[in-house]
Amino acid sequence: MAAPAVACAVEENIRTVAQTKRIRVNEFFQDYDKLRSGYVSAPQFFRCLWQTLSLKLNEDEERALCLKYGLLDNGKINYKRFCDAIDLNFDPKNIYASPEDQKVVPLEYLGTIRSKRPLTVDSESRLVGILRRMQQFYNVRGINLRTQYEDFDRHHKGVVSESQFYRNFPGPIDIDEEDMKTLVEKYNDPSNAGLVNYLNLHHDVVAVHKFVQAEKNVGQGFVDRNVDMVSLFPTKDPTLSEILDKVRVSVYKNGIRTIEFFKDHDKLRSGVITENQFVCGLALACGKEAQLSRHEIQKVVEYYRLPDGRIQYKEFCDAMENAFNIPDLEKKPTESVQRPLRGTLSRGLKPLTEAEEYRVHEVLNTIADKVATDRIMIYQYFKDYDRSKAYTRVVTPTQFARILHFLGLNVNNQDLILLLHKFQDPASGDVNYPAFVQAVDR
């Protein structure tokens, strides 16, 4: 076998043993390296592995590690690089691969070696049902299975006695004696009779919880289409995802704080209001910007309705305002944010006929020549008429015509109507002046 393959196999074995026994290998090598140079002699290196991890390597394995970690002329080995390879979960310098894909997961969980004895098919299917009930029960009540048994596990090995496992099992209450026997049979420690590996059970419950969350999130991704412009022939029965996408885009583009339109109806901040209050608030918040019909608003109402008839407006607002971001993202470095398509969040321009487009192109060229010749800074004049301190980036048609006249960029009425049709926002009727400025400022 080639030396690199032998070295990788040895590293995998050492990593498994180190994580199983919860050992920081680096601290033992430092006893032989008083100056913290990162190097120890070859006998010290292999003696440390033997004393701390009880690993006695053969000559081929020792030679492979020496070749990989740079045996110097003076017989020194770079133990620092070796420890980084053993302890490192992912490479922080590799920005092209996700940390989740680089993570090195050992064959066993921390604490003990996982049992390899498979259960029967019926027992395995029953175990999956038990784990699903457990994760739902723990998620609703905020129970952490690991903390329930840590007081009995003084050495933090991940195992407790069978009687302790029964005594401190947090539930749920519908787990009967046969279910408990299935859990004990599955999570018995193979090397120590009478001990139950609660840490493996905890990890399996967490894994089932993630799987259930992934099942719920299927089909809720961003629809792969441009929802900036309303289609010429809209469907009679749009899907809920299409409606919510229109609301998300309008909330993001117009900077709408949706919760401000609902919270006045919720004095106790319970997160729920009546159906009529929700309909009125949604229509005021983004009914015009998102071009929502009564039928579409009713679909949103039905989705967020509780059994008692009230509406969960807080959940709706959180989903809309965090459409293209994840809350507390700085605490979740491995999360990946789903980006919208290019141009989806920008204000699109209306398509005109070929003759109208040609005429608009001629008018824009004439205005651009005038702006370039007289060196007119036109953006700041439009900005003075912007209604908001946050800059809505639109002005009214009357203001648009007045600014053009003030700057000496006179156009006839027919050309002005064409410009308004080209740069008007279809929802509000205002003129998108940054797009106009970009078209004439060259």
C-alpha positions as CSV (number, residue, x, y, z in Angstrom):
1,M,0.0,0.0,0.0
2,A,1.3,3.5,-0.8
3,A,2.6,5.6,2.0
4,P,-0.1,8.4,1.7
5,A,-2.9,5.8,1.9
6,V,-1.3,4.2,4.9
7,A,-0.9,7.6,6.6
8,C,-4.5,8.5,5.9
9,A,-5.7,5.2,7.4
10,V,-3.5,5.7,10.5
11,E,-4.9,9.3,10.9
12,E,-8.5,8.0,10.7
13,N,-7.8,5.4,13.4
14,I,-6.1,7.9,15.6
15,R,-8.9,10.5,15.1
16,T,-11.5,7.9,16.1
17,V,-9.7,6.9,19.2
18,A,-8.9,10.5,20.2
19,Q,-12.5,11.6,19.9
20,T,-13.8,8.4,21.5
21,K,-11.6,9.0,24.6
22,R,-12.0,12.8,24.5
23,I,-8.3,13.3,24.3
24,R,-6.5,16.5,23.1
25,V,-3.4,15.0,21.5
26,N,-1.6,18.4,21.2
27,E,-1.3,18.8,25.0
28,F,0.7,15.6,25.4
29,F,3.3,16.5,22.7
30,Q,3.9,19.9,24.3
31,D,5.5,18.1,27.3
32,Y,8.4,17.2,25.0
33,D,8.5,20.6,23.3
34,K,9.5,23.2,25.9
35,L,10.2,26.0,23.4
36,R,6.9,25.3,21.5
37,S,8.7,24.9,18.2
38,G,6.2,22.5,16.9
39,Y,8.8,19.7,16.5
40,V,9.7,16.6,18.6
41,S,12.0,13.7,18.0
42,A,10.7,10.6,16.3
43,P,10.9,8.4,19.4
44,Q,9.1,11.0,21.4
45,F,6.4,11.3,18.8
46,F,5.6,7.6,18.7
47,R,6.1,7.1,22.4
48,C,3.4,9.8,23.0
49,L,1.0,8.0,20.7
50,W,1.6,4.8,22.6
51,Q,1.3,6.2,26.1
52,T,-1.8,8.5,25.5
53,L,-3.8,6.5,22.9
54,S,-2.4,3.0,23.5
55,L,-1.5,2.8,19.8
56,K,1.6,0.7,18.8
57,L,2.3,1.3,15.1
58,N,4.3,-1.0,12.9
59,E,7.3,0.0,10.8
60,D,5.3,0.8,7.7
61,E,2.9,3.0,9.5
62,E,5.7,4.9,11.3
63,R,7.5,5.4,8.0
64,A,4.4,6.7,6.4
65,L,3.8,9.3,9.1
66,C,7.5,10.3,9.0
67,L,7.3,11.0,5.3
68,K,4.0,12.9,5.5
69,Y,5.0,15.1,8.5
70,G,8.5,16.0,7.4
71,L,11.2,14.0,9.2
72,L,14.1,16.5,9.3
73,D,17.8,15.7,9.2
74,N,18.0,16.0,12.9
75,G,15.2,13.4,13.4
76,K,12.4,15.9,14.3
77,I,8.8,15.5,13.3
78,N,6.3,18.3,12.9
79,Y,3.7,17.2,15.5
80,K,1.9,20.5,15.3
81,R,0.7,19.8,11.7
82,F,-0.2,16.3,12.8
83,C,-2.4,17.5,15.6
84,D,-4.1,20.0,13.3
85,A,-5.0,17.2,11.0
86,I,-6.4,15.1,13.8
87,D,-8.4,17.9,15.6
88,L,-9.5,20.0,12.7
89,N,-13.1,19.5,11.6
90,F,-12.8,21.4,8.4
91,D,-10.2,23.5,6.5
92,P,-10.8,27.2,7.1
93,K,-8.6,28.2,4.2
94,N,-10.8,26.2,1.7
95,I,-13.4,28.8,0.7
96,Y,-14.7,26.8,-2.3
97,A,-16.3,24.0,-0.3
98,S,-19.0,24.1,2.4
99,P,-17.7,23.4,5.9
100,E,-20.5,20.9,6.3
101,D,-19.0,18.9,3.4
102,Q,-15.5,19.0,4.8
103,K,-16.4,17.9,8.3
104,V,-14.7,14.7,9.3
105,V,-17.1,12.5,11.2
106,P,-15.6,9.5,13.1
107,L,-17.1,6.1,13.0
108,E,-18.2,6.4,16.6
109,Y,-19.8,9.1,18.6
110,L,-18.0,10.7,21.5
111,G,-18.1,8.6,24.7
112,T,-18.1,5.1,23.5
113,I,-18.1,2.8,20.4
114,R,-21.5,2.5,18.7
115,S,-23.0,-1.0,18.8
116,K,-22.8,-2.8,15.5
117,R,-25.5,-5.4,16.4
118,P,-28.5,-4.7,14.2
119,L,-32.0,-5.2,15.4
120,T,-34.8,-7.0,13.6
121,V,-36.7,-5.2,10.9
122,D,-39.8,-4.8,13.1
123,S,-37.6,-3.5,16.0
124,E,-35.9,-1.0,13.7
125,S,-39.2,0.4,12.4
126,R,-40.5,0.5,15.9
127,L,-37.3,2.4,17.0
128,V,-37.8,5.0,14.3
129,G,-41.4,5.6,15.5
130,I,-40.1,6.0,19.1
131,L,-37.4,8.5,18.1
132,R,-40.0,10.5,16.2
133,R,-42.3,10.7,19.2
134,M,-39.4,11.6,21.4
135,Q,-38.1,14.4,19.3
136,Q,-41.6,16.0,19.0
137,F,-42.0,15.7,22.8
138,Y,-38.6,17.2,23.5
139,N,-39.0,20.0,20.9
140,V,-42.3,21.1,22.3
141,R,-41.1,21.1,25.9
142,G,-37.5,22.3,25.3
143,I,-36.0,19.1,26.8
144,N,-32.3,18.2,26.2
145,L,-31.8,14.5,26.7
146,R,-28.1,14.9,27.2
147,T,-28.5,17.2,30.3
148,Q,-30.9,14.7,31.8
149,Y,-28.2,12.2,32.3
150,E,-25.0,14.3,32.7
151,D,-25.3,14.3,36.5
152,F,-25.1,10.5,36.5
153,D,-22.1,10.5,34.1
154,R,-19.4,11.9,36.4
155,H,-16.5,11.1,33.9
156,H,-18.5,12.4,30.9
157,K,-18.1,9.2,28.9
158,G,-21.6,9.2,27.5
159,V,-22.8,6.1,29.4
160,V,-25.0,5.5,32.4
161,S,-26.2,2.3,34.1
162,E,-29.4,0.7,33.0
163,S,-31.2,1.5,36.2
164,Q,-30.1,5.2,35.9
165,F,-31.4,5.2,32.3
166,Y,-34.8,4.0,33.4
167,R,-34.9,6.2,36.5
168,N,-34.2,9.5,34.7
169,F,-35.9,8.9,31.3
170,P,-37.8,12.2,30.6
171,G,-40.6,10.7,28.5
172,P,-42.9,10.9,26.7
173,I,-45.4,9.2,28.8
174,D,-46.7,7.0,26.0
175,I,-43.4,5.1,25.9
176,D,-44.3,1.7,27.4
177,E,-42.1,-1.1,28.7
178,E,-41.6,-2.7,25.3
179,D,-40.4,0.6,23.9
180,M,-37.9,1.0,26.7
181,K,-36.6,-2.5,26.1
182,T,-36.1,-1.7,22.4
183,L,-34.1,1.5,23.4
184,V,-31.9,-0.4,25.9
185,E,-31.3,-3.2,23.4
186,K,-30.3,-0.7,20.7
187,Y,-28.1,1.5,22.8
188,N,-26.4,-1.0,25.1
189,D,-22.6,-0.4,25.4
190,P,-21.0,-3.5,23.7
191,S,-17.8,-3.2,25.7
192,N,-19.4,-2.7,29.2
193,A,-22.4,-4.9,30.2
194,G,-25.1,-3.1,32.1
195,L,-24.3,0.4,30.6
196,V,-26.5,2.3,28.2
197,N,-25.1,4.8,25.8
198,Y,-27.4,7.8,26.3
199,L,-25.1,10.1,24.1
200,N,-25.8,8.0,21.0
201,L,-29.5,8.2,21.7
202,H,-29.2,12.0,22.1
203,H,-27.4,12.3,18.8
204,D,-30.0,10.1,17.1
205,V,-32.9,12.2,18.5
206,V,-31.2,15.4,17.2
207,A,-30.7,13.7,13.8
208,V,-34.4,12.8,13.6
209,H,-35.4,16.3,14.5
210,K,-33.3,17.7,11.6
211,F,-34.8,15.2,9.3
212,V,-38.3,16.2,10.3
213,Q,-37.5,19.9,9.9
214,A,-36.2,19.1,6.4
215,E,-39.4,17.3,5.6
216,K,-41.4,20.4,6.6
217,N,-39.2,22.8,4.5
218,V,-39.6,20.8,1.3
219,G,-41.3,22.9,-1.4
220,Q,-40.9,26.2,0.5
221,G,-37.9,27.4,-1.5
222,F,-37.8,30.5,-3.7
223,V,-39.7,30.0,-6.9
224,D,-37.4,30.2,-9.9
225,R,-39.0,33.0,-11.9
226,N,-39.1,36.8,-12.1
227,V,-42.1,38.1,-10.1
228,D,-41.2,41.7,-10.5
229,M,-43.7,42.2,-13.4
230,V,-47.2,41.0,-13.4
231,S,-47.9,38.5,-16.2
232,L,-50.2,39.6,-19.0
233,F,-52.4,36.6,-18.5
234,P,-52.4,35.7,-14.8
235,T,-53.8,32.4,-13.7
236,K,-57.2,32.3,-12.1
237,D,-56.0,30.3,-9.1
238,P,-52.4,31.3,-8.2
239,T,-50.6,29.0,-5.8
240,L,-49.8,30.2,-2.3
241,S,-46.1,30.2,-3.0
242,E,-46.6,32.6,-5.9
243,I,-48.6,34.9,-3.7
244,L,-46.1,34.9,-0.9
245,D,-43.2,35.5,-3.4
246,K,-45.0,38.6,-4.6
247,V,-45.4,39.9,-1.1
248,R,-41.8,39.1,-0.2
249,V,-40.4,41.0,-3.2
250,S,-42.7,44.0,-2.7
251,V,-41.8,44.1,1.1
252,Y,-38.1,44.0,0.2
253,K,-38.1,46.5,-2.6
254,N,-40.3,49.1,-0.9
255,G,-38.8,48.7,2.6
256,I,-42.2,47.9,4.2
257,R,-42.3,47.1,7.9
258,T,-45.3,44.8,7.8
259,I,-45.5,44.3,11.6
260,E,-46.4,48.0,12.0
261,F,-49.7,47.5,10.2
262,F,-50.8,44.7,12.5
263,K,-49.4,45.3,16.0
264,D,-51.8,48.2,16.8
265,H,-54.6,45.5,16.8
266,D,-52.6,43.3,19.2
267,K,-52.3,45.2,22.5
268,L,-51.0,42.1,24.4
269,R,-48.5,41.2,21.7
270,S,-49.8,37.7,21.5
271,G,-49.0,37.4,17.8
272,V,-52.6,36.8,16.7
273,I,-55.4,39.1,15.5
274,T,-58.8,38.7,14.0
275,E,-59.3,37.8,10.3
276,N,-60.8,41.2,9.4
277,Q,-57.9,43.0,11.1
278,F,-55.4,40.9,9.2
279,V,-57.1,41.5,5.8
280,C,-57.2,45.3,6.4
281,G,-53.6,45.4,7.6
282,L,-52.3,43.3,4.6
283,A,-54.2,45.4,2.1
284,L,-52.8,48.7,3.6
285,A,-49.2,47.3,3.9
286,C,-48.6,45.9,0.4
287,G,-51.9,45.3,-1.3
288,K,-51.2,48.0,-3.9
289,E,-47.4,47.3,-4.2
290,A,-47.8,43.5,-4.6
291,Q,-51.1,43.9,-6.6
292,L,-53.0,41.5,-4.4
293,S,-56.5,40.6,-5.2
294,R,-59.2,39.7,-2.7
295,H,-58.9,36.0,-3.6
296,E,-55.1,36.0,-3.1
297,I,-55.5,37.8,0.3
298,Q,-58.0,35.2,1.3
299,K,-55.6,32.4,0.5
300,V,-53.0,33.9,2.8
301,V,-55.6,34.2,5.5
302,E,-56.5,30.5,5.2
303,Y,-52.9,29.5,5.5
304,Y,-52.2,31.4,8.7
305,R,-55.6,30.8,10.3
306,L,-55.8,29.1,13.7
307,P,-58.5,26.6,14.7
308,D,-60.3,29.4,16.7
309,G,-60.5,31.6,13.6
310,R,-57.7,34.1,14.5
311,I,-54.7,34.8,12.3
312,Q,-51.0,34.4,13.2
313,Y,-49.8,37.7,11.9
314,K,-46.4,37.5,13.7
315,E,-45.4,34.3,11.9
316,F,-46.5,35.9,8.6
317,C,-44.4,39.1,9.2
318,D,-41.3,37.0,10.2
319,A,-41.5,35.0,7.0
320,M,-41.9,38.1,4.8
321,E,-39.3,40.3,6.4
322,N,-36.6,37.5,6.5
323,A,-37.3,36.4,3.0
324,F,-33.8,36.7,1.7
325,N,-31.9,36.5,5.0
326,I,-31.7,34.3,8.1
327,P,-32.2,35.8,11.6
328,D,-29.1,35.8,13.7
329,L,-26.9,34.8,10.8
330,E,-23.7,35.8,12.6
331,K,-24.4,33.0,15.0
332,K,-24.9,30.4,12.2
333,P,-21.7,30.5,10.1
334,T,-22.5,27.3,8.3
335,E,-25.9,28.4,7.0
336,S,-26.2,29.3,3.4
337,V,-28.6,32.1,2.4
338,Q,-30.8,31.6,-0.6
339,R,-30.2,34.4,-3.1
340,P,-33.0,35.7,-5.4
341,L,-32.5,35.7,-9.1
342,R,-30.6,38.6,-10.7
343,G,-33.0,41.4,-11.5
344,T,-35.8,40.0,-9.4
345,L,-35.6,42.7,-6.7
346,S,-35.1,45.6,-9.1
347,R,-37.9,47.8,-10.6
348,G,-38.4,46.4,-14.0
349,L,-39.3,48.6,-17.1
350,K,-42.4,48.1,-19.0
351,P,-42.0,46.6,-22.5
352,L,-43.3,48.7,-25.3
353,T,-44.0,48.1,-29.0
354,E,-41.2,48.1,-31.5
355,A,-42.1,51.5,-32.8
356,E,-42.5,53.0,-29.4
357,E,-39.2,51.5,-28.2
358,Y,-37.5,53.1,-31.2
359,R,-39.0,56.5,-30.5
360,V,-38.1,56.3,-26.8
361,H,-34.5,55.4,-27.8
362,E,-34.3,58.5,-30.1
363,V,-35.7,60.7,-27.3
364,L,-33.2,59.3,-24.7
365,N,-30.3,59.9,-27.1
366,T,-31.4,63.5,-27.7
367,I,-31.6,64.1,-23.9
368,A,-28.3,62.3,-23.4
369,D,-26.5,64.6,-25.9
370,K,-28.0,67.7,-24.2
371,V,-26.9,66.4,-20.8
372,A,-23.4,65.7,-22.0
373,T,-23.0,69.0,-23.8
374,D,-24.3,71.2,-20.9
375,R,-22.8,68.9,-18.2
376,I,-26.0,68.7,-16.3
377,M,-26.1,66.7,-13.0
378,I,-29.7,65.6,-13.2
379,Y,-29.8,63.0,-10.4
380,Q,-29.7,65.5,-7.6
381,Y,-32.7,67.5,-8.9
382,F,-34.8,64.3,-8.9
383,K,-33.5,63.5,-5.5
384,D,-34.8,66.7,-4.0
385,Y,-38.3,65.7,-4.9
386,D,-38.0,62.2,-3.3
387,R,-40.7,62.0,-0.6
388,S,-38.8,60.0,1.9
389,K,-35.5,60.4,3.8
390,A,-34.8,56.8,2.9
391,Y,-35.2,57.7,-0.8
392,T,-38.1,55.7,-2.4
393,R,-36.3,56.3,-5.8
394,V,-39.6,57.4,-7.5
395,V,-41.2,60.8,-8.2
396,T,-44.7,61.6,-9.5
397,P,-45.3,62.1,-13.2
398,T,-46.1,65.8,-12.6
399,Q,-42.7,66.2,-10.8
400,F,-40.9,64.3,-13.5
401,A,-42.3,66.7,-16.2
402,R,-41.5,69.8,-14.1
403,I,-37.9,68.7,-13.5
404,L,-37.3,68.1,-17.2
405,H,-38.7,71.6,-18.0
406,F,-36.6,73.2,-15.3
407,L,-33.4,71.6,-16.7
408,G,-34.2,72.6,-20.2
409,L,-34.8,69.1,-21.4
410,N,-38.0,69.9,-23.2
411,V,-39.9,67.1,-24.9
412,N,-43.4,67.2,-26.6
413,N,-46.4,65.7,-25.0
414,Q,-46.4,62.5,-27.0
415,D,-42.7,61.8,-26.2
416,L,-43.4,62.6,-22.5
417,I,-46.2,60.1,-22.4
418,L,-43.9,57.5,-23.9
419,L,-41.2,58.2,-21.3
420,L,-43.8,57.9,-18.5
421,H,-45.0,54.6,-19.9
422,K,-41.5,53.3,-20.1
423,F,-40.3,54.3,-16.6
424,Q,-43.5,54.2,-14.6
425,D,-43.9,51.7,-11.7
426,P,-46.9,49.5,-12.6
427,A,-48.0,49.3,-9.0
428,S,-47.9,53.0,-7.8
429,G,-47.8,54.9,-11.1
430,D,-44.7,56.8,-10.0
431,V,-41.7,57.3,-12.3
432,N,-38.5,55.3,-11.6
433,Y,-36.1,58.3,-11.9
434,P,-32.8,56.3,-11.2
435,A,-33.5,54.1,-14.3
436,F,-34.1,57.3,-16.4
437,V,-30.9,58.9,-15.1
438,Q,-28.9,55.8,-15.9
439,A,-30.3,55.7,-19.4
440,V,-29.3,59.4,-20.2
441,D,-26.2,59.9,-18.1
442,R,-23.3,58.4,-20.1
